[in-house]
Structure formats: C-alpha cells, structure tokens
Amino acid sequence: MKRSRFSEEQIIAVLKEQEASMPTAEVCRRHGISSATFYKWKSKFGGLEISDARRLRTLEQENSWLKKLLAEAMLDNVVLKDLGIKKMVTPGAKREAVAHTREQHGLSERRACRLVGVSRRVIRYEPTRPADGALRQRLRELAAERRRFGYRRLGYLLAREGMKPNHKKLLRIYREEGLRVRRRGGRKRALGTRSPMVLPAGPNQRWSLDFVSDSLICGRRFRILCVVDDFSRECLALVADTSLSGARVARELTSLIGMRGKPHTVVSDNGTELTSSAILRWSQERRVEWHYIAPGKPMQNGFVESFNGRLRNECLNETLFTSLAHARFVLASWRRDYNTVRPHSKLGGKTPARSPANVSGGMPPDTLPSHQTSIMKAQDSTSEW
C-alpha cells in the first residue's frame, strides 16, 4: 500500500482550516489535493484531535503486529503438524526436517531451526569423514564371497589384509551397505540355567561325533559324519555316504587315529550307529573312552552341534549337490577352508590350523582321510561343478 505524504497531524490541520470557514476548493488548491481525497480524510479523521490521531495510529500498528503474530503462529502450527510424523532424533534427521520445512513452507533457515529445535551450526555442518571407498568395496566383496559371515568375522578377514577399522565404524559401514545376514528359522530360547561345558586342556583329548543329513538335487538322501576336536575346534573329518554303519564309523576313526593319534575320549549321542557292537568293540580294543550324552540333551555335545550349524549355514544351504562325488569334493574343500582360512571367533580371529594348540603341538593342520584324498586328486583334472 502506498504511504501518504501527509501525516495524521497534517491531515487534521487541513481539516481544521476547512472548519474555520475556508472554502473546500481553496483548501484543496492550497495543499494540492483533490476533493475526493479531502472528503476521504474527513470521513476518517473528522472530529478528531491530534492526540486522538496519534492514539489511532498506535492502535493500527498494534493491530497489524498482532495480525502478523497470529499468522506466524498459525503457520508454525501447520509446520509442526507436518513434522509430527517424522522422527527427529539424529542430526541427519533434523537436517532433513529443516530442508523439508524450508522447501514446502518457504520459511527462513533461522525460523525453521527454531521450530525443529536445532542449532544452525548443526544444519550447516559438513561431514569431514575420510573416504572409505576401498574399505567398502572390499567389505562388499568379502560379504558376497562369504554370505553367511557377520561383520565380526569379516573384520578378521579385513585385518589379515591390513585393514583394521574400529569395530563401531565397521558395524556402521556394514549396516549402511545392507550386508546384514538374513536369519533363518526361529530364535532359540533357553529354558532354565545352563552349566558351562568343561573345555579340554589340549588337542586330541576329546573328539565329538555327530551326523548331518542332506539330499542331492535328485532327492536322494545322504549322511555326513562330522568329527571335531573340542579343544582346537578343528574339523578332523567329514565323511559323506548314503549310509554310515557302526563298522564304517569305526573304520573311519581308525584311519583318523593313524594320521592324528589316539584321543582320550570320544563324545557322541545315542544313535544306533554309535551304540552298536562294532563301536563298543572298537573302543575296548583301542582303549578309548566313549561318552554318551543324556538322551534329548544335544547341548551336552555342544561343540559339534555348533559346528553342524556352521556347516549347514555356510555350505549345505548354499550348495546344490549333483552327485555323491560332488558332495564329497565340496565338503573336502569346505573343510580345508574351515581349518585354514575361516577365522574362528573363540580363537581370537585365528583359524583352527593356526591356533596355539596345533602350532605348538606340531599337529598337521589339514590332513584328509584316504578316501577323501583320492577323491580330491580325481577331481583336480575335472571342471568346476
């Protein structure tokens, strides 16, 4: 609105001249105004004194100021309702809220920061983190190669290559890249209290045995005999066949003793193959103590049960077996990788072959049974499965 060149005091003085018997036309000519402007002034300021005009001007200013405050309050209410569905906890979320407010409602940065409740320094902050392109790229490559590894085990692999990020930074990058391992099945819940298992004092003191089953792509089932050293966590044997009798288990254990030495104790469940007369006769002849866990208590054989979970998660669920020979070849390769490459969290990121038990005791880090060795030699000249 165009502001008048006459103040309220001057307008009242002009009206006073007309009231003092000066003709209206003369008053308009004298002050350079039109008759329409004169009568407009008369309708608004007629009968007022200078003090009344000043008070009217003050009231108009206050009314304009109150209207402005009311409009700003209503706009703030609209903005807060718009931001009510957004979570503003982290600085990044607050930056997004301020940008949204300025873009959608046309507010200034100062006003938007006041509504969101954040300092302008936080909004203007520019991150100074170093570029982690090489680390991210290598982490993605390792996660694609080891799809069932979490960020801790991937961190062990990165440390071997000279990359040693802080564990919190590694977890942040791991989450930002979307590499979280998808969980399978339901979560196991513990009932009651558990007593910790007694760990052997050295290698070859206690072996754990168990069976794992899987199937070929044609639907034919086969079983795998798993033998684990409870102290070094080393996988001693993975024997795959369509059926594994007690006599076959005894023969495989005899072959394993010939390469690694005799254990003090063997722990297993109460399966028919492991409670047969062939196993009882073998333990008496070899003078090896055989310990059977309580029925329905698989955690009493927790070392091999944990190994079975790793085998199922990282090998069996990730591979389609075309034949029994293919299954034996894959299991032999995975066993070698498990013993010599895969880091073990309970061994401080070291592999079972590099554990203090095997290094100091002079145990062969990766020795395969005779039938597995022959299979691997036969597969060297073939193409990949």
Disulfide bonds with the S-S distance in Angstrom:
none
